[in-house]
Amino acid sequence: MAAKRVLIFSLVYYPRFIGGAEIAVKEITDRIDPGDIEFHMVTLRAYADLPKEEKIGNVTVHRIAYNKYLFLVLAPFKAASLHRTLHFDFTWSVMAYVAGFPGLFFKLFHMDVPFVLTLQEGDPIDYIARKTRFVSKIFRMIFTHADRIQAISRYLADFGASVAAAGKKPLRSEPLVIPNGVDVEKFSRFVPQAEIEAIQAEIGKKPGDVFLVTASRLVEKNGVGDIIASLAFLPSHAKLLILGSGDLESALRARARELKLEERVFWKGFVPHEALPAYLQACDIFIRPSLSEGFGNSFIEAMAAGLPVIATPVGGIVDFLRNKETGLFCDVSSPEDIARKVLIYMQDASLRAEIVDNAKHMVVDRYDWKTIAKDMQEKVFEPAMIKP
């Protein structure tokens, strides 16, 4: 039997953009037999040196336009052109904002092609509402016209239901929660001591130092400034490694200087995803005091790597973090409380070991990408191929 064909709408993708949504798409599609499903994607060509078409893993990537507004206009036309020759069995929009719009427009002109929507949003719900306020009716149609909705957390499933309820039109099916995952083998692998020591030398970690680590874009919602400020409430041998880059880097560096903490903060910048396990295992405590979070891949990656985690009880984080069981919760926007939770890990070795063990077992049992990909194929993709 010939493979089914799926068209993915995603605003950005590898190799220049690697966030939670992009990782999810690649990890899932790489684990599905190409003999079962052939994946294509329409995405933004944000850089002129990126090819218009290339194969990345199990996805044939078709790049168009140079900004997201042109993408919104051109993506449905590109999809229609591809559909004339490839005859897609369903389309899949990854995130309602922005990729849901071309998915909806394609659906309106191809009602016989099922439309799958994945909710991967990490931005605050009120931010999304502000961004879509002038097209709120169209935005609601993305949800009410989707034949199947998959959300990566209960928080986002509730968001999808609330958007539809605001328009007083029912969803075609209740959102199904299938979370993001982690490559357990990669993140829990044994990293040779020589490699760990090389990283520790690179970041200046001395015997007795306790290194906090965060892996995130340097944007407001990830609360990196609060981690920096928390160092003022911790002993001098507590330091911070920041993995990631973003618009706030200059402001965050200035904040560290203002607090006279610059010597305790190491800025590594962007680290390739495959290199993350070694950097995590070279440190001691993972922290991301998010203001909002659709799910939070970085947390379960840190758990798989054997680090105790500190997080805020927001968004999808509450699906996997149980306070004093699989991690510690800190208050939102509270450097003082971050410091209190760091001190718990520093002073209570027994609790720390118990939390690390519980979290690692949870990740292996529930969040391995192998399990997630199987669930996506059996519970989302295959049912979606039944024409509405």
Buried (B, 14 or more C-beta within 10 A) or exposed (E): EEBBBBBBBBBBBBEEBBBBBBBBBBBBBBBBEEEEBBBBBBBBBBEEEBEEEEEBBBBBBBBBBEEBEEBBEBBBBBBEEBBEEBEBBBBBBBBBBBBBBBBBBBBEEBEEBBBBBBBBBBBBBEBBBEEBEEEEEEBBBBBBBBBBBBBBBBBBBBBBBEBBEBBEEEBBBEBBBBBBBBBBEBBBEEBEEEBBEEBBEEBEBEEEBBBBBBBBBBBBBBBBBBBBBBBEBBEEBBBBBBBBBBEBBEEBBEBBEEBEBBEBBBBBEEBEBEBBBBBBBBBBBBBBBBBBBBBBBBBBBBBBBBBBBBBBBBBBBBBBBBBEEBBBBBBBBBBEBBBBBBBBBBEEEEBBEBBBEBBBEBBBEBBBBEBBBBBBBEBBBEBBEEEE
